[in-house]
Amino acid sequence: MSAPTTEKPGTDDSRNDPAAPPPAPEGSVVVTVKIRRYNPEGDADEPYWESFDVPALPTDRVLNLLHHVKWYLDGTLAFRRSCAHGICGSDAMRINGINRLACKVLIKDLLAGGGKHTTISIEPIKGLPVEKDLIVDMEPFFEAYRAVKPYLITTGNEPTRERHQSAADRARFDDTTKCILCAACTTSCPVFWTEGSYFGPAAIVNAHRFIFDSRDEGAEERLDILNDNEGVWRCRTTFNCTDACPRGIQVTQAIQEVKRALLFRRV
């Protein structure tokens, strides 16, 4: 008598069977995923491009294609992802030359028209050191974020109840509360690429969130920080950051509002 199996009905075991062909969903089309690879412990000293043919549905996300490559074609592929719902911001990368979250970009929006074969290029975000494949060192980004003191600064005794705020006061900085620290805006900025010490759009956005908070008392301190040579005056208003933001934040507008606050010292 054979031993009972614990495998659930319909379980795909092709991941564990190297001889099994990768799954291809019904109605899928084959697209070429061209990935910029880099392994500091490998044979290649410089980054290089590697292509994979992957079956894709129009409703798939780019993240699905990366999963297919890692699970079925090359398990050494390295990339970050967590929630896969556009909230954590960990899977920011350059997709066809534009900073995007891989979990938000639909394949149907990338398919070539006229029945032509589709090639999708994927590479790490620019301006940060590449650790492996699509993974970059985020520490310079978070160092700039911490430098602007992105937390409520108050003086005096702690209140015995919550700090009240009007709806109008809350609306003043509502847009900049949406930042998920994906670094898509900062690493789309040409100034950041060439001047690595520039605070970058994300840090300024998070400073804005507290500078214009009526409960906060640290606006002057943050404005002094952003008035530095590497602060807001480095911005060249190219709108790359606004275009790249997956949350739709008006990043360039926020930077201009911080500039005006510095000019007139009024928030």
N, C-alpha and C positions, 0 to 999 in steps of 0.2 A: 504494500500500500504506500503510495507516494505521500511525502510530507505536505501538509497544507501550505499554501503560499500566502504571504502577507502583502503582496503587491496589490495595490488598488486597481480596479478595472480601468482600463484606458490610460494607465501610466506609461509615459514615453520613456523607454529605457535606452534610447539611442545615445544618450549622453555617456552611458557606461559601456557601450559597445562600439569600439572604434571601427568595426566593419560595417556597422549599420549606416545607411545614408542619412544625412541630415533631413529633418522633416521639412516639407514644403506644403504650406496650407493651400487648400483648394482656392483657386482664383488669384493666387499670388503671381507676381512677375519677378524675374531675376534682375537685380540691380547690382552694380559694382560699387563696393564700399572701399574707398581709397583712404587708408589710414596712415598718418605720419607716425612712424615708430621710433622709439629710442630706448635702448637698454644699456645703462652705464656699466653693467657687468657682462655684456655680450661682446661679440667680435667686432661689431661696427662702432667706430669711434664717433661718427656723426649720425644725426637723424636720417632716416630714409623712409620712402613711401612703400607701402605694401597693399596690394589689392585683393579683395575677396568677393566672390560672387555669392549673393545672398538672396533667397526668396523673400519677397516682401508684399504685404497687403497695403492698399492705399491708406487704410486706417491705422497702420502701424506707426510707431514713433521711431525716430532715429535710435533711441535707446534700445528698442527691440532688435534692431540690426546688430548693434554692438553685443547684445546678449547672445545672439545667434553665433556671431564670430567666436566669442569666448567659450560658449558651451559646446559647440560642435566642430569648429574649425581650428582654433588656436587658443588654447587655454592660457597662454602666456600674456595675452593682451591685458593691459592694465588701464583701468579708468575708474573714476569715482561715480557713485550714485547711491542714493539712499531711499527717499520716499517715492521717487518716480512719479510725482504728481505736481511738480513745479513749485514746491514749497520750500524744500531744504536748500536748493540752489547748488548742490554739490556737483552736478553733472554739466557745468558750464564748459563749453568748448567751441571751437570755430568750425562751423558747418557751412561748406561752400564759401568760405572766406568771411563769414559773418558770425559774431558771437551770439550763441543761442544756448538754451537748455535742451539737451538731447531728448529729454522726456516730454517736451512740449512741441517739437517740430514734427508735423505729420508728413509721412512719405508722399501723400497725394500732392502736397505743395512743392515737392522737389522733382516729381516725375517729368521727364522730358516729353514734349508734345510730339505729335505726328508719328507715334509708334517708335520713336528713336530710343536707343538704349540709354539708360540713366546711370550716371556715375556721380556718387556723392563723396565729396572729400571731407575728411574729418581730421582736425589737428588740435593740439592744445592751445589754450588762450595765450596771447602774447604778453611779453613784458615781465613774466615771472619764470624763475628757473625751472626747467623740466626735470622731473625726477625719474619718470619712466613713462613712455608712450604718451597717454593723454593726461597724466597726473603731473601737476605743477606744485611747487613749494608755495603755499599760501601765506607763509609767515611774514614776508614784506608787506603784503596786503593788510593783514591783521595788525601789524605794528603801526601802520598809518591810522587804522581804525581806532586803536586804543589811544593814540596820541591826542585825538580830539576830545577825549573824555566823554564818551557816549553814554552818559548816565546822568540822572537828576542830581544837581548840586544845590543844596540848600544850607542855610545857616540858622543858628538858634536852636531852641529845643524841638524835639520831635513833637509833631502835633498829636493830640489825643484822638483825632478822627481823620478821615481822609481829606486830602487837599482838594477842595472844590474847584471846578473849572467850568466856564460857560461853554455852550455848544460852539459859539463863534470862536472862542479862544482855542478850542480843540481842533476846529476845522483849519485853523491857521497853519498847522503843521501836519495835517492828516496825510498828505501825499507822501511825505518822507518817512512815515512810519511803516511803509510797505516794503522797505528794503529787506532782502533776504540774504545779503552778504555773499552773493554768488560770484562777485568780481567781474561780471560781464561788462559793466559800464567802465570800470577802471581800466581793464585790459583791452578796451576798444579805443582808448585815448592815445593818439600819436605822441602827445607830450609825455605820457607815462612810459611809452616804449623807449623814448630817447632820453628821458630824464627820470631815472628810476627813483629819485628821492622825492618826486612830486607826490603830495598827499593822495591825489586822485579823486575822481568824482564820488566814489562810495563813501569815503571818509568825510567829505564835505556834506554829502546828503545826510549822514548820521549826525554831524555837528548841527546842521540846520534843524533837525528834528528837536533838538534841545534848546538851541539858541532862541527859537520862536515859541517855546513852551512857557506859558505865563507863570507856571509854578516854579520854574528854574531860576537860579540866581547866578549861574556861571556863564552867562552870555558873553560878558566882556572878556573873560579869561579865554574862552574858545575863539573869539574874534581875534584876540592877540596872537593866538597860535596860528590861525589861518592867514594872518597878515604877514607871515613869514615869507621868505623868498620862495619856498616850496609850497606855498598855500594857494589860495584862490586866484591870485594874479597870474598863475601859470596857465590858466584855462584860456583856450583860444576860440571857444564857442563854435566848435565844429559840429556839435549835435550828435557825434558818434555815440556818446554815452546814453543819450535819450533814446536813440534808435535801438540800442542793444538791450535796454532794460526789459527783462521778461515780465516785470510787474507793471509796466506802463508808467513809471514815475517820470515826472517832468524834471529830469536831472539838471539839464542846462538852466532851466528857470530857477531851480533851487540854488544853483551856484551864483547866478546873477543876483538873487535876493541877499545872499550872504555878502556879495561885493557891495551892494547898496547899503547894507547895514554897517559895513566897515567905513564907507565914505561919509555917512551921515550919523554913525553911531546911534542909530535908532532901530529898535526891533519891534 
